[in-house]
């Protein structure tokens, strides 16, 4: 039994943070109804295996530019609990399906408008994608402008923040009976991910260059290292006790008191590299992980399902047949 059983969410998004949000809500048990344009209206279909496929979501085709489609959407909204849309500001209102139109048929509706840059301000009308939001938040510059390889802003920035805001609004509605309008900016969510760096700058006026901080590679205790087989280990031994355990295990105890000594970082890093290069990744991981060293293997995507088989489920798509995917990652069973 899902935590959100009995909650109905109308999803007007197709890809990006809005769909990441409803994916999470579906995983928690919500009945997500994806409102899709008919093929004749230029519908965008994401890859069949993404954005909640196999999560129990339903799809209803509506041409929201027609009177009939708009009326049917508002009929669905009258009995729904939440609506998620990801149009640019003003579009939903022009279509007649914005917050005021939904509220007119359902005063308890929780309406989340999930955009790239928010509803107001000079960037509100900009088009954008995940990389753009990471760019304006400082995330990319912090890591030397390297491409992230994952939809960090869409998922952890916009999607998760939208889901949390909807859940909070539903909790308040239980007390007051009132719905809510939620202005969710994906860029603001990315700013939250950068809070440590931005708050440091605001408090001290210091802006650290890539590689000049603990989290970007200044110290050998927080880095990645290649092993004999060409695979890599991640080392996150921030606390002194973990660092001492690591030094002891690598027979580098002479560095145990020099963890944050800038003059010795190249020397420590070279010693760690030499040690890790002497054995294969999994040999080191099996030995070091139980020793409180904060060491873990860097896994290729193809290795992840093998390491975490309990997190994989089989699903069936009506057009593409059976395939596997990650199962819901938050347990919500009755206790």
ChimeraX attribute file (.defattr): number of C-alpha atoms within 10 A of each C-alpha:
attribute: neighborCount
match mode: 1-to-1
recipient: residues
	/A:1	9
	/A:2	16
	/A:3	17
	/A:4	16
	/A:5	12
	/A:6	12
	/A:7	19
	/A:8	21
	/A:9	26
	/A:10	24
	/A:11	26
	/A:12	21
	/A:13	23
	/A:14	21
	/A:15	16
	/A:16	23
	/A:17	34
	/A:18	30
	/A:19	26
	/A:20	25
	/A:21	28
	/A:22	30
	/A:23	25
	/A:24	23
	/A:25	28
	/A:26	26
	/A:27	23
	/A:28	22
	/A:29	21
	/A:30	23
	/A:31	23
	/A:32	26
	/A:33	21
	/A:34	22
	/A:35	20
	/A:36	20
	/A:37	21
	/A:38	14
	/A:39	11
	/A:40	7
	/A:41	12
	/A:42	8
	/A:43	13
	/A:44	13
	/A:45	11
	/A:46	12
	/A:47	9
	/A:48	13
	/A:49	15
	/A:50	14
	/A:51	21
	/A:52	22
	/A:53	17
	/A:54	23
	/A:55	22
	/A:56	16
	/A:57	20
	/A:58	15
	/A:59	14
	/A:60	13
	/A:61	14
	/A:62	19
	/A:63	19
	/A:64	21
	/A:65	13
	/A:66	11
	/A:67	12
	/A:68	11
	/A:69	15
	/A:70	17
	/A:71	15
	/A:72	15
	/A:73	21
	/A:74	20
	/A:75	14
	/A:76	17
	/A:77	23
	/A:78	17
	/A:79	15
	/A:80	22
	/A:81	23
	/A:82	25
	/A:83	25
	/A:84	25
	/A:85	23
	/A:86	22
	/A:87	17
	/A:88	18
	/A:89	21
	/A:90	11
	/A:91	13
	/A:92	18
	/A:93	13
	/A:94	10
	/A:95	14
	/A:96	18
	/A:97	19
	/A:98	20
	/A:99	21
	/A:100	14
	/A:101	15
	/A:102	24
	/A:103	20
	/A:104	13
	/A:105	15
	/A:106	21
	/A:107	16
	/A:108	22
	/A:109	27
	/A:110	28
	/A:111	25
	/A:112	25
	/A:113	26
	/A:114	29
	/A:115	26
	/A:116	30
	/A:117	25
	/A:118	21
	/A:119	18
	/A:120	11
	/A:121	8
	/A:122	9
	/A:123	12
	/A:124	15
	/A:125	16
	/A:126	12
	/A:127	11
	/A:128	12
	/A:129	14
	/A:130	22
	/A:131	18
	/A:132	14
	/A:133	26
	/A:134	27
	/A:135	16
	/A:136	15
	/A:137	22
	/A:138	17
	/A:139	22
	/A:140	18
	/A:141	14
	/A:142	21
	/A:143	16
	/A:144	12
	/A:145	13
	/A:146	10
	/A:147	10
	/A:148	14
	/A:149	7
	/A:150	10
	/A:151	16
	/A:152	20
	/A:153	30
	/A:154	28
	/A:155	23
	/A:156	19
	/A:157	25
	/A:158	29
	/A:159	28
	/A:160	23
	/A:161	23
	/A:162	30
	/A:163	22
	/A:164	14
	/A:165	19
	/A:166	25
	/A:167	16
	/A:168	12
	/A:169	21
	/A:170	22
	/A:171	12
	/A:172	14
	/A:173	17
	/A:174	11
	/A:175	8
	/A:176	10
	/A:177	12
	/A:178	15
	/A:179	21
	/A:180	20
	/A:181	19
	/A:182	17
	/A:183	18
	/A:184	26
	/A:185	25
	/A:186	32
	/A:187	24
	/A:188	20
	/A:189	27
	/A:190	26
	/A:191	21
	/A:192	16
	/A:193	19
	/A:194	16
	/A:195	13
	/A:196	10
	/A:197	19
	/A:198	18
	/A:199	12
	/A:200	13
	/A:201	13
	/A:202	10
	/A:203	8
	/A:204	9
	/A:205	10
	/A:206	12
	/A:207	14
	/A:208	13
	/A:209	12
	/A:210	17
	/A:211	14
	/A:212	13
	/A:213	14
	/A:214	16
	/A:215	16
	/A:216	16
	/A:217	15
	/A:218	17
	/A:219	22
	/A:220	27
	/A:221	27
	/A:222	20
	/A:223	18
	/A:224	18
	/A:225	22
	/A:226	21
	/A:227	21
	/A:228	14
	/A:229	12
	/A:230	10
	/A:231	16
	/A:232	22
	/A:233	21
	/A:234	18
	/A:235	20
	/A:236	19
	/A:237	22
	/A:238	18
	/A:239	12
	/A:240	16
	/A:241	13
	/A:242	19
	/A:243	26
	/A:244	21
	/A:245	20
	/A:246	25
	/A:247	23
	/A:248	15
	/A:249	16
	/A:250	16
	/A:251	13
	/A:252	16
	/A:253	15
	/A:254	11
	/A:255	19
	/A:256	18
	/A:257	12
	/A:258	15
	/A:259	20
	/A:260	17
	/A:261	11
	/A:262	12
	/A:263	9
	/A:264	15
	/A:265	18
	/A:266	13
	/A:267	13
	/A:268	22
	/A:269	17
	/A:270	13
	/A:271	18
	/A:272	20
	/A:273	16
	/A:274	16
	/A:275	19
	/A:276	20
	/A:277	19
	/A:278	13
	/A:279	14
	/A:280	17
	/A:281	23
	/A:282	17
	/A:283	12
	/A:284	21
	/A:285	19
	/A:286	13
	/A:287	12
	/A:288	18
	/A:289	14
	/A:290	10
	/A:291	13
	/A:292	14
	/A:293	26
	/A:294	21
	/A:295	24
	/A:296	19
	/A:297	19
	/A:298	19
	/A:299	14
	/A:300	10
	/A:301	8
	/A:302	8
	/A:303	10
	/A:304	13
	/A:305	15
	/A:306	11
	/A:307	10
	/A:308	10
	/A:309	11
	/A:310	10
	/A:311	14
	/A:312	16
	/A:313	13
	/A:314	11
	/A:315	18
	/A:316	13
	/A:317	12
	/A:318	9
	/A:319	7
	/A:320	9
	/A:321	8
	/A:322	11
	/A:323	12
	/A:324	13
	/A:325	16
	/A:326	15
	/A:327	16
	/A:328	18
	/A:329	11
	/A:330	10
	/A:331	10
	/A:332	14
	/A:333	9
	/A:334	7
	/A:335	3
